[in-house]
């Protein structure tokens, strides 16, 4: 185990946070109106009594971007965690071909840890958690052949949040969130606080670029939506919007004949 140099973490974050901002901006600039319209529930927006084209576009776009940003930032924090693990424990990210789903492997004393990194504690349903356990079991089988003298421990690490119940599924894996996770990969109990400051590196400039692009796409999508999905009197044509999202295509047929 090597003591973590916080200046190295700061330098890594400041160097790579721009990638998150660039990917965020790229996702926005590549969007098409039909993409966001088809992925959101028109019934929900009708029930919320949204009356204007701009209000609808802003609501749909914000919901879409929020989910995209969560994924992009989760990938970024995963990179930070792997970097820290490399610095302290000489950990590494294994080949996905051999170790599906495993984000980091490292040894400390007589224990070998296999880690799947997620954003927050409520990241998956029972099926997704089951898949993670399968990934752990497969990795454990491979590593036990290579390291027969080591105890192999599976850990689900979450970059934020809390979970006081660390042992899961009768000890098949451990779950460490927030402060506990960052201490686990670094040996530093305060790292969860130390990474927050460098995340703001050039954030104002990056956000200004994003907001400028966001305003343009709101205006462009609003104009396009008003032309294609509003009635002559200016009201939203909800029937046309529902048809766009849910109407059966010409290439498909209803599979059952249960009308008798």
Short mmCIF file of the C-alpha atoms (twelve columns), coordinates in Angstrom:
data_MODEL
# 
_entry.id   MODEL 
# 
loop_
_atom_site.group_PDB 
_atom_site.id 
_atom_site.type_symbol 
_atom_site.label_atom_id 
_atom_site.label_alt_id 
_atom_site.label_comp_id 
_atom_site.label_asym_id 
_atom_site.label_seq_id 
_atom_site.Cartn_x 
_atom_site.Cartn_y 
_atom_site.Cartn_z 
_atom_site.pdbx_PDB_model_num 
ATOM 1   C CA . UNK A 1   0.000   0.000   0.000   1 
ATOM 2   C CA . UNK A 2   1.289   3.426   -0.982  1 
ATOM 3   C CA . UNK A 3   0.150   6.661   0.650   1 
ATOM 4   C CA . UNK A 4   -2.120  8.689   -1.619  1 
ATOM 5   C CA . UNK A 5   -0.848  12.040  -2.833  1 
ATOM 6   C CA . UNK A 6   -3.894  14.317  -2.948  1 
ATOM 7   C CA . UNK A 7   -2.125  16.658  -5.365  1 
ATOM 8   C CA . UNK A 8   -2.002  13.794  -7.875  1 
ATOM 9   C CA . UNK A 9   -5.739  13.248  -7.492  1 
ATOM 10  C CA . UNK A 10  -6.402  16.951  -7.968  1 
ATOM 11  C CA . UNK A 11  -4.234  17.012  -11.089 1 
ATOM 12  C CA . UNK A 12  -6.029  13.954  -12.515 1 
ATOM 13  C CA . UNK A 13  -9.483  15.432  -11.873 1 
ATOM 14  C CA . UNK A 14  -8.597  18.814  -13.356 1 
ATOM 15  C CA . UNK A 15  -7.051  17.160  -16.394 1 
ATOM 16  C CA . UNK A 16  -9.991  14.861  -17.097 1 
ATOM 17  C CA . UNK A 17  -13.073 16.816  -15.953 1 
ATOM 18  C CA . UNK A 18  -13.032 18.564  -19.333 1 
ATOM 19  C CA . UNK A 19  -13.804 15.217  -20.971 1 
ATOM 20  C CA . UNK A 20  -17.063 15.031  -19.031 1 
ATOM 21  C CA . UNK A 21  -18.022 18.546  -20.105 1 
ATOM 22  C CA . UNK A 22  -17.064 17.882  -23.724 1 
ATOM 23  C CA . UNK A 23  -19.057 14.645  -23.835 1 
ATOM 24  C CA . UNK A 24  -22.012 16.406  -22.235 1 
ATOM 25  C CA . UNK A 25  -21.887 19.132  -24.864 1 
ATOM 26  C CA . UNK A 26  -21.410 16.626  -27.689 1 
ATOM 27  C CA . UNK A 27  -24.487 14.651  -26.582 1 
ATOM 28  C CA . UNK A 28  -26.522 17.856  -26.624 1 
ATOM 29  C CA . UNK A 29  -25.338 19.023  -30.036 1 
ATOM 30  C CA . UNK A 30  -26.047 15.623  -31.641 1 
ATOM 31  C CA . UNK A 31  -29.650 15.499  -30.410 1 
ATOM 32  C CA . UNK A 32  -32.576 15.424  -32.820 1 
ATOM 33  C CA . UNK A 33  -36.112 16.419  -31.909 1 
ATOM 34  C CA . UNK A 34  -37.613 13.047  -32.832 1 
ATOM 35  C CA . UNK A 35  -35.077 11.311  -30.585 1 
ATOM 36  C CA . UNK A 36  -36.218 13.066  -27.442 1 
ATOM 37  C CA . UNK A 37  -39.927 13.092  -28.343 1 
ATOM 38  C CA . UNK A 38  -40.066 9.332   -28.910 1 
ATOM 39  C CA . UNK A 39  -38.315 8.503   -25.638 1 
ATOM 40  C CA . UNK A 40  -40.613 10.393  -23.282 1 
ATOM 41  C CA . UNK A 41  -44.156 9.789   -22.046 1 
ATOM 42  C CA . UNK A 42  -46.624 12.220  -23.677 1 
ATOM 43  C CA . UNK A 43  -49.361 11.263  -21.194 1 
ATOM 44  C CA . UNK A 44  -47.195 12.527  -18.325 1 
ATOM 45  C CA . UNK A 45  -46.643 15.927  -19.899 1 
ATOM 46  C CA . UNK A 46  -50.357 16.250  -20.719 1 
ATOM 47  C CA . UNK A 47  -51.203 15.400  -17.102 1 
ATOM 48  C CA . UNK A 48  -48.788 18.146  -15.957 1 
ATOM 49  C CA . UNK A 49  -50.861 20.633  -17.981 1 
ATOM 50  C CA . UNK A 50  -47.981 21.859  -20.102 1 
ATOM 51  C CA . UNK A 51  -49.492 24.332  -22.563 1 
ATOM 52  C CA . UNK A 52  -46.616 25.828  -24.546 1 
ATOM 53  C CA . UNK A 53  -44.266 24.335  -27.112 1 
ATOM 54  C CA . UNK A 54  -41.232 25.762  -25.287 1 
ATOM 55  C CA . UNK A 55  -42.441 24.424  -21.930 1 
ATOM 56  C CA . UNK A 56  -42.870 20.946  -23.380 1 
ATOM 57  C CA . UNK A 57  -39.504 20.982  -25.166 1 
ATOM 58  C CA . UNK A 58  -37.689 22.230  -22.066 1 
ATOM 59  C CA . UNK A 59  -39.305 19.561  -19.840 1 
ATOM 60  C CA . UNK A 60  -38.546 16.732  -22.267 1 
ATOM 61  C CA . UNK A 61  -35.009 17.912  -22.962 1 
ATOM 62  C CA . UNK A 62  -34.159 18.410  -19.288 1 
ATOM 63  C CA . UNK A 63  -35.410 14.917  -18.401 1 
ATOM 64  C CA . UNK A 64  -33.397 13.390  -21.246 1 
ATOM 65  C CA . UNK A 65  -30.210 15.305  -20.440 1 
ATOM 66  C CA . UNK A 66  -30.432 14.511  -16.737 1 
ATOM 67  C CA . UNK A 67  -30.274 10.775  -17.387 1 
ATOM 68  C CA . UNK A 68  -27.447 11.239  -19.903 1 
ATOM 69  C CA . UNK A 69  -25.414 13.377  -17.513 1 
ATOM 70  C CA . UNK A 70  -25.807 10.856  -14.695 1 
ATOM 71  C CA . UNK A 71  -24.267 8.182   -16.909 1 
ATOM 72  C CA . UNK A 72  -21.472 10.403  -18.215 1 
ATOM 73  C CA . UNK A 73  -20.499 11.656  -14.771 1 
ATOM 74  C CA . UNK A 74  -20.659 8.147   -13.367 1 
ATOM 75  C CA . UNK A 75  -18.120 7.086   -15.993 1 
ATOM 76  C CA . UNK A 76  -15.894 10.014  -15.018 1 
ATOM 77  C CA . UNK A 77  -15.985 9.199   -11.294 1 
ATOM 78  C CA . UNK A 78  -15.274 5.568   -12.096 1 
ATOM 79  C CA . UNK A 79  -12.103 6.770   -13.836 1 
ATOM 80  C CA . UNK A 80  -11.118 8.784   -10.750 1 
ATOM 81  C CA . UNK A 81  -11.661 5.768   -8.513  1 
ATOM 82  C CA . UNK A 82  -9.582  3.474   -10.725 1 
ATOM 83  C CA . UNK A 83  -6.796  6.078   -10.842 1 
ATOM 84  C CA . UNK A 84  -6.760  6.311   -7.040  1 
ATOM 85  C CA . UNK A 85  -6.748  2.529   -6.703  1 
ATOM 86  C CA . UNK A 86  -3.809  2.311   -9.090  1 
ATOM 87  C CA . UNK A 87  -1.847  4.886   -7.088  1 
ATOM 88  C CA . UNK A 88  -2.424  3.277   -3.692  1 
ATOM 89  C CA . UNK A 89  -2.720  -0.467  -4.312  1 
ATOM 90  C CA . UNK A 90  -1.329  -0.884  -7.834  1 
ATOM 91  C CA . UNK A 91  -4.868  -1.858  -8.780  1 
ATOM 92  C CA . UNK A 92  -5.938  -2.217  -12.381 1 
ATOM 93  C CA . UNK A 93  -8.991  -2.371  -14.617 1 
ATOM 94  C CA . UNK A 94  -9.127  -5.888  -16.081 1 
ATOM 95  C CA . UNK A 95  -10.077 -6.974  -19.577 1 
ATOM 96  C CA . UNK A 96  -13.844 -6.954  -20.047 1 
ATOM 97  C CA . UNK A 97  -13.554 -10.076 -22.209 1 
ATOM 98  C CA . UNK A 98  -12.344 -12.120 -19.256 1 
ATOM 99  C CA . UNK A 99  -13.851 -10.173 -16.363 1 
ATOM 100 C CA . UNK A 100 -17.225 -8.860  -17.506 1 
ATOM 101 C CA . UNK A 101 -18.521 -6.010  -15.350 1 
ATOM 102 C CA . UNK A 102 -15.449 -5.856  -13.087 1 
ATOM 103 C CA . UNK A 103 -13.997 -2.346  -12.906 1 
ATOM 104 C CA . UNK A 104 -11.006 -2.841  -10.601 1 
ATOM 105 C CA . UNK A 105 -8.891  -5.600  -9.062  1 
ATOM 106 C CA . UNK A 106 -6.335  -5.029  -6.330  1 
ATOM 107 C CA . UNK A 107 -4.565  -6.873  -3.528  1 
ATOM 108 C CA . UNK A 108 -4.065  -5.764  0.058   1 
ATOM 109 C CA . UNK A 109 -2.206  -8.142  2.374   1 
ATOM 110 C CA . UNK A 110 -3.768  -11.592 1.914   1 
ATOM 111 C CA . UNK A 111 -6.959  -10.341 0.306   1 
ATOM 112 C CA . UNK A 112 -7.736  -9.858  -3.369  1 
ATOM 113 C CA . UNK A 113 -10.592 -7.446  -4.057  1 
ATOM 114 C CA . UNK A 114 -12.796 -7.455  -7.155  1 
ATOM 115 C CA . UNK A 115 -14.844 -4.291  -7.537  1 
ATOM 116 C CA . UNK A 116 -17.830 -3.133  -9.578  1 
ATOM 117 C CA . UNK A 117 -18.231 0.647   -9.392  1 
ATOM 118 C CA . UNK A 118 -21.629 2.345   -9.596  1 
ATOM 119 C CA . UNK A 119 -22.715 5.947   -9.126  1 
ATOM 120 C CA . UNK A 120 -25.116 5.746   -6.191  1 
ATOM 121 C CA . UNK A 121 -26.561 3.137   -3.829  1 
ATOM 122 C CA . UNK A 122 -29.891 2.714   -5.674  1 
ATOM 123 C CA . UNK A 123 -28.413 1.937   -9.063  1 
ATOM 124 C CA . UNK A 124 -30.174 -1.276  -10.078 1 
ATOM 125 C CA . UNK A 125 -33.139 -3.610  -9.794  1 
ATOM 126 C CA . UNK A 126 -32.974 -7.222  -8.586  1 
ATOM 127 C CA . UNK A 127 -32.170 -8.519  -12.069 1 
ATOM 128 C CA . UNK A 128 -29.244 -6.109  -12.497 1 
ATOM 129 C CA . UNK A 129 -27.932 -6.924  -9.032  1 
ATOM 130 C CA . UNK A 130 -28.218 -10.620 -9.887  1 
ATOM 131 C CA . UNK A 131 -26.105 -10.017 -12.991 1 
ATOM 132 C CA . UNK A 132 -23.463 -8.267  -10.877 1 
ATOM 133 C CA . UNK A 133 -23.333 -11.263 -8.537  1 
ATOM 134 C CA . UNK A 134 -22.832 -13.560 -11.539 1 
ATOM 135 C CA . UNK A 135 -19.968 -11.292 -12.665 1 
ATOM 136 C CA . UNK A 136 -18.429 -11.554 -9.199  1 
ATOM 137 C CA . UNK A 137 -18.764 -15.339 -9.134  1 
ATOM 138 C CA . UNK A 138 -17.177 -15.707 -12.584 1 
ATOM 139 C CA . UNK A 139 -14.284 -13.431 -11.664 1 
ATOM 140 C CA . UNK A 140 -13.800 -15.234 -8.354  1 
ATOM 141 C CA . UNK A 141 -13.600 -18.601 -10.140 1 
ATOM 142 C CA . UNK A 142 -10.903 -17.350 -12.520 1 
ATOM 143 C CA . UNK A 143 -8.860  -15.620 -9.841  1 
ATOM 144 C CA . UNK A 144 -8.995  -18.503 -7.377  1 
ATOM 145 C CA . UNK A 145 -7.113  -20.641 -9.890  1 
ATOM 146 C CA . UNK A 146 -4.415  -17.968 -10.156 1 
ATOM 147 C CA . UNK A 147 -4.274  -16.936 -6.483  1 
ATOM 148 C CA . UNK A 148 -5.209  -20.022 -4.462  1 
ATOM 149 C CA . UNK A 149 -3.728  -18.663 -1.215  1 
ATOM 150 C CA . UNK A 150 -5.617  -15.365 -1.240  1 
ATOM 151 C CA . UNK A 151 -9.071  -14.592 0.117   1 
ATOM 152 C CA . UNK A 152 -11.109 -13.098 -2.733  1 
ATOM 153 C CA . UNK A 153 -13.669 -10.478 -1.735  1 
ATOM 154 C CA . UNK A 154 -16.257 -8.923  -4.051  1 
ATOM 155 C CA . UNK A 155 -17.221 -5.287  -3.490  1 
ATOM 156 C CA . UNK A 156 -19.908 -3.100  -5.022  1 
ATOM 157 C CA . UNK A 157 -18.520 0.417   -4.656  1 
ATOM 158 C CA . UNK A 158 -20.766 3.479   -5.012  1 
ATOM 159 C CA . UNK A 159 -19.222 6.903   -5.466  1 
ATOM 160 C CA . UNK A 160 -21.874 8.684   -3.397  1 
ATOM 161 C CA . UNK A 161 -24.597 7.889   -0.872  1 
ATOM 162 C CA . UNK A 162 -24.844 5.747   2.249   1 
ATOM 163 C CA . UNK A 163 -25.559 2.122   3.080   1 
ATOM 164 C CA . UNK A 164 -24.951 1.004   6.657   1 
ATOM 165 C CA . UNK A 165 -25.548 -2.672  5.793   1 
ATOM 166 C CA . UNK A 166 -22.216 -3.514  4.170   1 
ATOM 167 C CA . UNK A 167 -22.584 -7.289  3.866   1 
ATOM 168 C CA . UNK A 168 -25.025 -8.333  1.125   1 
ATOM 169 C CA . UNK A 169 -26.595 -11.642 0.122   1 
ATOM 170 C CA . UNK A 170 -25.196 -13.457 3.152   1 
ATOM 171 C CA . UNK A 171 -21.706 -12.158 2.515   1 
ATOM 172 C CA . UNK A 172 -21.522 -12.965 -1.195  1 
ATOM 173 C CA . UNK A 173 -20.412 -9.375  -1.717  1 
ATOM 174 C CA . UNK A 174 -19.873 -6.146  0.189   1 
ATOM 175 C CA . UNK A 175 -21.405 -2.765  -0.600  1 
ATOM 176 C CA . UNK A 176 -19.474 0.398   0.240   1 
ATOM 177 C CA . UNK A 177 -20.907 3.840   -0.517  1 
ATOM 178 C CA . UNK A 178 -19.695 7.422   -0.335  1 
ATOM 179 C CA . UNK A 179 -17.049 8.005   2.312   1 
ATOM 180 C CA . UNK A 180 -16.658 4.268   2.926   1 
ATOM 181 C CA . UNK A 181 -15.996 3.557   -0.749  1 
ATOM 182 C CA . UNK A 182 -13.403 6.301   -1.225  1 
ATOM 183 C CA . UNK A 183 -11.608 5.192   1.948   1 
ATOM 184 C CA . UNK A 184 -11.694 1.573   0.738   1 
ATOM 185 C CA . UNK A 185 -9.795  2.354   -2.489  1 
ATOM 186 C CA . UNK A 186 -7.461  4.976   -1.019  1 
ATOM 187 C CA . UNK A 187 -6.907  4.394   2.700   1 
ATOM 188 C CA . UNK A 188 -7.843  8.069   3.161   1 
ATOM 189 C CA . UNK A 189 -10.970 8.689   5.250   1 
ATOM 190 C CA . UNK A 190 -11.311 12.265  3.939   1 
ATOM 191 C CA . UNK A 191 -10.900 11.648  0.217   1 
ATOM 192 C CA . UNK A 192 -14.647 11.844  -0.376  1 
ATOM 193 C CA . UNK A 193 -14.372 15.520  0.599   1 
ATOM 194 C CA . UNK A 194 -11.030 16.130  -1.099  1 
ATOM 195 C CA . UNK A 195 -12.276 15.403  -4.621  1 
ATOM 196 C CA . UNK A 196 -15.133 17.935  -4.546  1 
ATOM 197 C CA . UNK A 197 -13.034 21.082  -4.989  1 
ATOM 198 C CA . UNK A 198 -11.128 20.151  -8.192  1 
ATOM 199 C CA . UNK A 199 -14.426 19.139  -9.830  1 
ATOM 200 C CA . UNK A 200 -15.144 22.841  -10.181 1 
ATOM 201 C CA . UNK A 201 -12.059 23.393  -12.358 1 
ATOM 202 C CA . UNK A 202 -13.090 25.753  -15.172 1 
ATOM 203 C CA . UNK A 203 -16.717 24.811  -14.435 1 
ATOM 204 C CA . UNK A 204 -18.024 28.341  -15.054 1 
ATOM 205 C CA . UNK A 205 -16.526 28.537  -18.552 1 
ATOM 206 C CA . UNK A 206 -17.622 24.998  -19.396 1 
ATOM 207 C CA . UNK A 207 -21.166 25.661  -18.200 1 
ATOM 208 C CA . UNK A 208 -21.385 28.901  -20.176 1 
ATOM 209 C CA . UNK A 209 -20.525 26.980  -23.345 1 
ATOM 210 C CA . UNK A 210 -23.153 24.383  -22.503 1 
ATOM 211 C CA . UNK A 211 -25.846 26.954  -21.699 1 
ATOM 212 C CA . UNK A 212 -25.235 28.737  -25.001 1 
ATOM 213 C CA . UNK A 213 -25.666 25.484  -26.927 1 
ATOM 214 C CA . UNK A 214 -28.672 24.564  -24.757 1 
ATOM 215 C CA . UNK A 215 -30.432 27.867  -25.541 1 
ATOM 216 C CA . UNK A 216 -29.905 27.339  -29.274 1 
ATOM 217 C CA . UNK A 217 -31.329 23.837  -29.216 1 
ATOM 218 C CA . UNK A 218 -34.342 24.952  -27.146 1 
ATOM 219 C CA . UNK A 219 -35.090 27.630  -29.733 1 
ATOM 220 C CA . UNK A 220 -34.550 25.291  -32.678 1 
ATOM 221 C CA . UNK A 221 -36.599 22.435  -31.242 1 
ATOM 222 C CA . UNK A 222 -39.388 24.790  -30.151 1 
ATOM 223 C CA . UNK A 223 -39.691 26.216  -33.656 1 
ATOM 224 C CA . UNK A 224 -39.655 22.753  -35.224 1 
ATOM 225 C CA . UNK A 225 -42.173 21.395  -32.704 1 
ATOM 226 C CA . UNK A 226 -44.544 24.335  -33.216 1 
ATOM 227 C CA . UNK A 227 -44.479 23.776  -36.955 1 
ATOM 228 C CA . UNK A 228 -45.071 20.016  -36.775 1 
ATOM 229 C CA . UNK A 229 -47.001 19.320  -33.573 1 
ATOM 230 C CA . UNK A 230 -49.139 22.376  -32.899 1 
ATOM 231 C CA . UNK A 231 -52.630 23.144  -34.188 1 
ATOM 232 C CA . UNK A 232 -53.373 26.255  -36.287 1 
ATOM 233 C CA . UNK A 233 -54.588 28.094  -33.166 1 
ATOM 234 C CA . UNK A 234 -51.227 27.407  -31.441 1 
ATOM 235 C CA . UNK A 235 -52.343 24.641  -29.060 1 
ATOM 236 C CA . UNK A 236 -50.250 21.471  -28.775 1 
ATOM 237 C CA . UNK A 237 -51.642 18.698  -30.963 1 
ATOM 238 C CA . UNK A 238 -51.581 15.978  -28.303 1 
ATOM 239 C CA . UNK A 239 -53.216 13.380  -30.544 1 
ATOM 240 C CA . UNK A 240 -50.470 13.733  -33.145 1 
ATOM 241 C CA . UNK A 241 -47.819 13.581  -30.436 1 
ATOM 242 C CA . UNK A 242 -49.282 10.406  -28.919 1 
ATOM 243 C CA . UNK A 243 -49.484 8.839   -32.368 1 
ATOM 244 C CA . UNK A 244 -45.809 9.650   -32.953 1 
ATOM 245 C CA . UNK A 245 -44.773 7.883   -29.764 1 
ATOM 246 C CA . UNK A 246 -47.204 4.974   -29.550 1 
ATOM 247 C CA . UNK A 247 -49.043 4.271   -32.796 1 
ATOM 248 C CA . UNK A 248 -48.403 0.874   -34.350 1 
ATOM 249 C CA . UNK A 249 -46.224 1.100   -37.447 1 
ATOM 250 C CA . UNK A 250 -47.306 -0.109  -40.867 1 
ATOM 251 C CA . UNK A 251 -44.801 -2.978  -40.613 1 
ATOM 252 C CA . UNK A 252 -46.390 -4.509  -37.502 1 
ATOM 253 C CA . UNK A 253 -49.740 -6.067  -36.725 1 
ATOM 254 C CA . UNK A 254 -51.584 -6.718  -33.504 1 
ATOM 255 C CA . UNK A 255 -50.558 -10.272 -32.547 1 
ATOM 256 C CA . UNK A 256 -53.826 -11.494 -30.974 1 
ATOM 257 C CA . UNK A 257 -57.387 -11.736 -32.187 1 
ATOM 258 C CA . UNK A 258 -59.354 -11.408 -28.979 1 
ATOM 259 C CA . UNK A 259 -62.143 -9.103  -30.112 1 
ATOM 260 C CA . UNK A 260 -64.862 -11.808 -30.263 1 
# 
